[in-house]
């Protein structure tokens, strides 16, 4: 079984939705469709660590855009991340790169909370 995979569907769904809710650029709330998608991802055997990596990569892509780019609307659904999840499954990222992105996002959030 993949690292970060919870065999308990309820636990997995709860953790997946919490990851989504805490991702920068989301509305920080979940819908019935998000819950259904989390259950589907569990059934597919997608690990929580893969979800976290996909959410981190997508958030970094959204946050670190050119300064003159038009602002993006908040992500309203976990479905937004499906292509990035598929990308991570096809081409896993180095743990050091994910750590780097998390650090950059944390610094960005620290600067915007001032």
N, C-alpha and C positions, 0 to 999 in steps of 0.2 A: 504494500500500500504506500502511496506517495506521502512524503513528509507534509504535515499540515492538513491531512485529510481526517475529518472526524466521521467515524462510522455512524454516529447518532445523527439522524437527519435534523432533528429539532435544534441540536447544538450547532450543527453546521450552518443552518439557515440563520440562526441568531447571530453567529459570528460573521457570516458573510454580509448580512445587512448592516452590522455595526461597522465593518470595514468600509462599506459603501457610504454610510452616513458620515463617516469621519474623513472622507476623501475631499481634498480641497476642490472647490468648483462645483460641488453638488449642492442640492437644496437642503441636505441634512435631514431628509425625511424619506420614508419608504412607502411604496404602494403595494397593493395586492399583487400586481404584476411583478414587482420586484421580488416578493416572497415566492411567487410561482417560479420565477427564473432561478432563484437560489436553490429551490428544490430540484429543478431540472439539472443545474450544475452539479449538485450533490449526486444525483442519479448517474450523471456522466463520469463521476469520479474525479472531478476537477478539484484540486487541493486548494485550501484556503491560502496557502503561500502563493499559488499561481494567481489567485484573485488579487491578493495584495500587490503582487508585482505588476499586474495589468492596471490596477487602479493607480498605482504610483507612476507608471510610465505615461499613462494617458493624462494624469493631472499635470505632470511635468511638461508634457507637450503643450497643454493648454496654457499653463502659467508662463512659460518661457518663450513667448512669441515676441516679434519685433514690437518696440514701444509704440510705433505709429499704427499698429494693426487695430482694427475695430474690436471693441470688447466682445467677448463671447457670452451668450446667455448661460446660466447655470445648467448643469446636467440634471435632468429631471427623472431619468430612469437608468437602472442598472443595465438595461439593454444597450445603452450607448457603448459599453465596454466590451461587448461580445467580440468585435473584430480584434481588439487588442488582446483579449484572452486567447483567441485563436493564434494570433501572432506569437505570443509567449509560448504556447504549446509547440508551435512549429520551430521556433528559434529561441530557446531558453536564454535568458540574460545572465550575465555573470553576477554573482552575489555582490561583488564589490561595486558594480555599476548601480544596482538597486540601492545599496547603502549610500552611494554618492547622490542619487536622485532624492532619496529621503532627506538627506542632509540639506540639499539645496531647497527643497520644499519647506523644511522646518525653518530655515533661515528666512525664507520669503514670508512665511506666516508670522514669524517673530517681528519682522519689519513692518508688516501691515497692522499688527495689533497695538502699535505704539500710538 
